[in-house]
């Protein structure tokens, strides 16, 4: 049966191993991506360095007093350098993951920007058509008023031929105006239909953006703290790498402290 005194060392050892393995995985894959031309060779080299880093950390703690100063100094520098390399690998991996989603997000944002510009143009054209319809409606009212005046004109009433000519002219002007109003109304309806189509396309693109949850979340955080999206992501990754590998090394040391004391 496992005693209470044994539970925590086991937990600490599992935690140290888990954090170290995960940090090593991201670092190895990140380094492999940085040297994609020789991916497998870079992965193999990084794996050896990660294993050597953890072994060197354990060796330094357990055999500190039995090791020469020069070897201790070299191993300390090597471990710190390997921690920096691991952090660089993690940074490369997380940056690549972010860039994949970020590129897609930027493309969709550009598409939305173009569509918004088209909406602005359609709104401007719709406003012109609306004003044109108002002007034509006012003109038609004027023409109808002139028609009424002609019908009530006693001078024209005495001359049937002239009266009929004036009447036909006014009717033709009114028909032309009504035709122009009808054309503008059709144009306005077409513009409104195009605008609705653009709104639908923008809604579809924004729904597609929901799939890039990481970028959308970072954008919300960036807007909240008043920084750009890329700056926010960069500092978030920096915080992760500052904690990640140093925590793995410290947990390895902590595990050695308990085991060595026992």
Secondary structure by P-SEA (a helix, b strand, c coil): cccccaaaaaaaaaaaaaaaaaaaaaaaaaaaaaaccaaaaaaaaaaaaaaaaaaaaaaaaaccccccaaaaaaaaaaaaaaaaaaaaaaaaaaaaaaaaaaaaaaaaaaaaaaaaaaaaaaaaaaaaaaaaaaaaaaaaaaaaaaaaaaaacaaaaacaaaaaaaaaaaaaaaaaaaaaaaaaaaaaaaaaaaaaaaaaaaaaaaaaaccaaaaaaaaaaaaaacccaaaaaaaaaaaaaacaaaaaaaaaaaaaaaaaac
